[in-house]
């Protein structure tokens, strides 16, 4: 492969140096501190003034394990060594824009005092992704970011510390007769969402127990926000189990969590969380009502994949051949299969779902009609308006004037 191009690309992306050293058997002495090749996109930038044998030896020790190493030098500069069949590539130095405690740290006594400030500032994740790009470009077995970080980053809390904190907390709760709310209440709450049972969900809200909610933060406002994130996540998953399409459930979760994060009034947060749960339960309930009005049909995985594709591409012009190509099927076969199981053509289903979204945007947003038309893949505002009136009997303006909500959660 053309690794020279790759190294120049990463050097430019990270604004630092990449050096290539020869791979050596473990019995060989260290090579010269001068690399075989050097790649640098920054004019006259070098770190040769303080690179030591100890640092290079650390790189080669890691290379023997055939695994990338992230290294901190003098608690400020970051390097990575990446073993490949073409040699040992050393990336750096850089500085991180956010702190990350690495397992391997060394000092370089010859470093000039003002040198650290000359190293480029970059994001930790971006640096890790560049290391992975080099490593995976030469390897058959794929290395992911989680594994790279697990091997190189000091965890913020060790398993031993976790166990100690758990023992202390259990002892404290027993002494103070403090318990959490029972698990069976949680099961009833989220089973109600899964079943679309609004009445049972409301009853689960009203249940009274001597226990209490978990402590997720010492800050009261952050405690309620964290609780809301947990509850929204569980409610989202419950609605998916109840039949809501994952793309819709996840998107709604994003909206809810962003709303929670923006709230500053603790008194309004708890009712808002309950409102979100009710909204998920109502989605499942509506879905079950639609299903009960149709013929009893056995669900078909291919049809569900087709519907999932449609929901992910509602903002585009959706063509049956494109869906069929994505699912590796004949377009006519897919069309017939969809109609047989759903009682509606793919074209009509796409129109139905697009107009649901049009109504939502007219009700809950201030987007212009032309913006809505463009976003949903209509050829023009006029085209959208004609089809919308044919479907609803109302113009876009009439619908917005009647249903638009200017103040909403």
N, C-alpha and C positions, 0 to 999 in steps of 0.2 A: 504494500500500500504506500501511498504518498504521505508518509508521516511528517515530512517537512512542512507541507501545507497545513496539516492539522496543528502542528506546534506553533506556526506563525499565527494561525487563527486564534488559538487559546491565549497566546501571548498578547495579542491585540485585545481580546475580550477582557482579560484580567489586568492588563497594563503592567506586566511583569516579565521576568526572564524564565525561560525553560532551558535546562541543560541536559545533554545526553552523555552518560558515562557508560563504559563497557560493562557487560555482565561478567562477573568473575566467579569461579569456583570458590567455595568457602575456605579452601586451603591457601589461596593466593593472597599476596599482600595487597593493600589498598593501592589503587592507581593514583596518578597525579591529581592534584586538586583542580587542574585545568581540564575541562570537559572535552570530549571528542567533538561535540557540536554545541552551539549556543544559539538560541532563538530569542530575539527581543524586539518588540515593536516600539520601545521607547528610546529615544535618542540619548546615547551616552549614559544609560542607566546600568549600573553593575553592583554586585554585592561581593565581589572577589576579595574585598579588603578584610573580611572577617570570617569567611568560610573556613572551618577547621577540620582536621582529621577526625575529631570526635563526632562532628555532625555527619561527615561522610560515612564514617563507620556505622553510625546509627541507621543511615539509609540502607547500607548493604546488609545489615543484620535483618532488617525488615524485608529486603528483597529476597533473602533466602527462604522466607515463608511464602513468597510469591503473592504478597498482598500489599496494597497501597498503604502508606504511612502518612499520617498528618502529624506535623511536628511544630511545637512552639519554641521559638528562640528568644531568650531574654524577656519572656512574658509579653511580647508585643508583636513579633513577626511570625508569620505562619509560612511553612513550607509543606510540600507534599512530595513523596518519592513514589514513583509508579514503575514497577518492574514489567518489562515487556520483552518479547523475543528480539527486538531491535536494540535493547539496552535499557539502562536505568534512567528514567526521565525524572529530573528534579524541577518542580514547579515552585516559583516564589522568588523573593518574598512578597507577601501581601499583608495587609492588616484587615481585621474583620470589623464590620460596622456594628455588630452585636457580639457580646461576649460568648465564648465557647471554651470550656475547660477541656484541654486535650490530655490524653494519658501520657504522652511522651513530651517532655520539656527539657531543653538544654540551655546552656549559657554560652555566649561568645564574648570573651573578654576584649577582643580586638575591635569590637563594633564602634564606629564613630558615634559620638553623642547625638548628632543631628540626623543620623541615618534612618532610624525608624520612621520619621515623619515623611521621608521621601518615598516610602513604599505605598503603593496604591491601596485605597480603601475599597473593599468589596464585600458583598453579601456572603455569609457563610455557606448558604445553600448553593449559590452560584459557583463558588469555589469547589465545593464537593461535586457538583455536576460536571465540572470541567475535568476533575480527576477521574471520574467515572467514564467520561467520554474517551479519555486516553486509554484507560485500562481495558474497557470493553471493546475498543476498536481492534485490539490485538488478541482477544481471548474468545474461545468458543463458549465457555460458560459465563452467563450473564451475572454481573455483580450489581445489586441494587443499592440504593442510598441507605436504607435502613441497616444493612449489614456493614457497610463502610463506616457509618457513624457508631454502631455498636462496638466495633473493633477499636475505634480511635477516640471516642468522646467519653469523658468521665460522666457517669450518670449523676443527676442532681441529688438523687437519694439512693442509697445502696439497699439491697434486700435485707441486710441485717438491721439497718436503721428503720426500714419499714416495719419489720417485725417488732422492734423495740417500741416504736410509736403505737403500734396496734395493741401490744400488751399494756402499755400505759393507759391508753384510752379506754380499753375494756375494764381495767381495774378502776379507773376514775368513774366510769358510768355505773359500775356495780356499787361503788361506795355511795354515789349520789342517787341511786335508784333511777337512773336515766335509761330509757330504752327508745329504740326507733319504732316508728309505726310498723305494724305487722305486714309481712309480705303478701298475705292473702288479700289485703285491701288494695295493694298495687295491682295484683292480678285482676281483681274485679274492675278496677279503673280502666286498665288498658285493654282488657277483654271487651269491655263495653264499646270502646272505640273500634276495635277489630270487628265487632258485630254490628256496628252502626246503631247501637242502642242508646239513644240520647237520654231516655228516662232512667235507665240503670246507671249511666254515667253521672247524672245529676245526683242520684242517691249515693253513689260512692263519694262524691264531694262532701256530702252531708254527714258521713259516718264520723263518729267521735271515738278517739282512742287516747289512752293516757300517755302514749309515746310521743315522740317529736320527730320533726324532719332532721335530716343529717346537716351537720355544719360544713358548708362548702366554702365559706370565707368568713373572716373575722369582721369584715366590713358589711353592715346590714344591707346596703344597696347592692353590693357585689354578690352577697349571699342569695338574694332574690333573683338576680340576673342569672347566676349559675344554676339555680334551681330551675328557672324557666328554660334554660338551654337543655338541661337533662330531660325535663318533662316533654319538651317539644320533640326532642330526638326520639324518645320512647313512643310518643304519640304518632310520629311520622312512620316509624316501623310498624306500629300496630295497624295503621291505615293501609299500609302496603300488604300486610297479611290479610287484611279485609278485602283486598282486590283493587285498591287505588293504584294506578300506574306509578311506578317509582319516580319517573321524571316529574310528574305533577306533585307527588308527595315531597320529594327533595326540594323542588323549587319553592313550594309553600313553606317548608322548613327554613330555607334561606331568608325568606321575607320575614317570617316570625322572629327569627333570632336577631336579624338586623334591627327590627323594631325594638326588641327587648334591650339590645345593647345601647340604643339611643335614649332610653327612658331615664329620667332623673328623679321621678316621684315614686318612692317606695310603696306608697299606699295604692298606687294604680297598677303596680306590677302583678300582684297576685290575681286580681280579677282578670287581667289581660291573659295570664297563663291559662286560666280556666276557659276563657273565650277561644283560645287557640285549640285546646283539646276538643271543645264542642264543634269547632269548624272541621276538624279531622273526622270526628264521628259522623257529622252531617254528610261529608263527602262519601263515606262508606254507605250510609243509609240511602242516599240518592242513587248510588251505584246499584245497591241491592233492589231498589224499587224498579230501576230500569230493567234489571235482569229478570225480575219476576213478571214484567209485562211482555217479555219475549217468550218464545218457545223454549222449552227445556232442551238445551243443547250441551253437548260435551265440549269443554274448552279445548281449543286447538293451539299448540305451542307456536305454530307458524303464523297463525292469525294474530296472536299476541305480539310476536316479533314485528309483524307488519304494523300494528297499531303503535308499538313503541317507536318505530322509525318515524311514523307520521307525527307523533307528538314532539319528537326531537327536531323535526324539520318544518314545523308549522309556519315559520317565518320565511320559508322558501316556496318556490313553485314546485309542487310535488307531482311527479310523474310516475305512473305505474311501472314503466320499464326500469326506472331508477330503483324503485323498491325491490322489484324482482331480481335485479342484478345484485343488490346488496344481500338478498336472501338466497342467491344461486337457484332461482326458480324461473320457470317459464311465465311470462306476464299473464297469458290467458288462464293458465292453471291457477295462479295466485288470485286472479280476479274472481274466478268461479268458486274457489275455496273460501274466500272472504265472504262472498254473498251467501254461500250455503250456511256458514256458521253465524253470520251477523245479521242476515236478513236485509242487508243494505249494501250497495256497491261501494268500492273504495273511493270513487270520485265523490259520491254523496256523503260518505263518512268524513272525508277531508273537508268538504264544504261545511258540514255540520260543526266540526270542531273549530274550524277557522272562525265561523260566525259566533261561536261561544266566546272566543277570545276577543273578537271585535266588540261584542257587548261588554265584556269585562273592561276593555280599554276605554270605551266610551263612558262607562260608569265610574271607573276608579282612577282615570288619568286625565291629564290635560293635553295629551298628544293631539296634533291637528289631524284632520281626516286624511290628508295626503301622506302624513307620517305613518298613520295606521295602515294605509293601503300599501305603502312601500315596505313596511316592516313585515307584512303578512304575504308578500309576493303577488299582490294584485297588479295588473298592468297599469292601472291609473286609479285616481280617486273616483272618476266617473264609473269605471268598471265595478269597483267595490260598492258604490252607492246603488247602482242598478240591481246587483245581486242581493244586497242587503235588504232593499225594499221588497224584492220578490220573496225573500224568506220571511220577513217580519211584518210587512205591510207598513213600515215606517221608514222615513228617510234617516240618514245618520244624524242630522240636526234634531229631528223630532225625538229620536231615541235619547240623545244626550240631554236635551232640554228636560225630558221627563224623568230620567233615572240618574243623572250625574250627581255624585256625592263629592262635595267639596271638602268636607271634613271627615276623614275616615282613619281607622287605626293603621 
